Amino acid sequence: MPSFSKSISLGKELKIADEEFKLLRDFIYAKSGIWIAENRKYLLENRLANRIRLLNLKSYGEYFYFLQYDPRREVELNRLFESVTTNETSFYRNPPQLKVFQDKVLPEIIAAQRAAGQKTLRFWSAGCSTGEEPYTLAIILNEVLKGELAQWNVRITAHDLSEAVLASAREGVYNEYTLRTTPRDIIARYFIPESGRFRLKPELKRLVQYSQLNLSDRELLKRVERSHVVFCRNVIIYFDDVVKRQVIGSFYDNLLPGGYLLIGHSESLHNLSRAFKPVHHPGAIIYRKEE
């Protein structure tokens, strides 16, 4: 094994050396596009310490070596992605933005499809975590189209970097905390109570197709079916400006003419892209791809 500067062990606390931090930071960036700034070194240290202990390794340098050469490295890469991203989410997150989607964006797209004699709807949840966002979209679609939904060809494509969160999403079972921002009548209509938890009804789960995807991989993004709306909320905050511009450009290329991009309420395309037209609504800004 190559020699690495040793991690410093203070009692039971494992500290990361500067050289080890740079190696792991650059490795993570190369594999995922996620950038961890120097002032967030503590985050990498805290979140990877448990992985190092579980693998019976002695330092962050040994962990870096493991990620590159061990036969189990592909499995561990997924664990690494899970460790460095935050999967805090909920159903009906950011209600003002979803209200704009339900009351303005979706009816506009449905009307345009009807006028063109088509009944196809395509949505992309890029960074779907444990499924709350794409399933919220499925519920909203059902609320808008009601009994007509079965007559439409609807697909919600959902991607995430972590295979573990995707497995949870496919299961479609949630606790009360995840549903904390969900209207009570929505829970009653679309979920089945199950031993203190709530299982999403199968007819909604069928609308969503999950798979693993790295948003920094341009070639893979080109293969995603073109969309009427792209949701990528609270994801681009993990990227540096270079990768942000690249990902936003891929979303633009993916969107059908007149399509919309919805990002997190604390995120902005300012200084990243002028290709989209910002559309202002009460409590929300959404971005439109001009025809």
ABEGO torsion letter per residue (X at the ends): XBBBBBBBBBEABBBBBAAAAAAAAAAAAAAAGBBBBAAAAAAAAAAAAAAAAAAGBABAAAAAAAAAABAAAAAAAAAAAAAABBABBBBGBGAAAAAAAAAAAAAAAAAAAAAAGBBBBBBBBBGAEAGAAAAAAAAAAAAAAEAAAAABBBBBBBBBABAAAAAAAAAGBBBAAAAAABBAAAAAAABBBBGGBBBBBAAAAAABBBBBBBAABAAAAAABBBBABBBBBGAAAABBAAAAAAAAAAAAAABBBGBBBBBBAABBABGABAABBBBBBBGBBBBBBBX
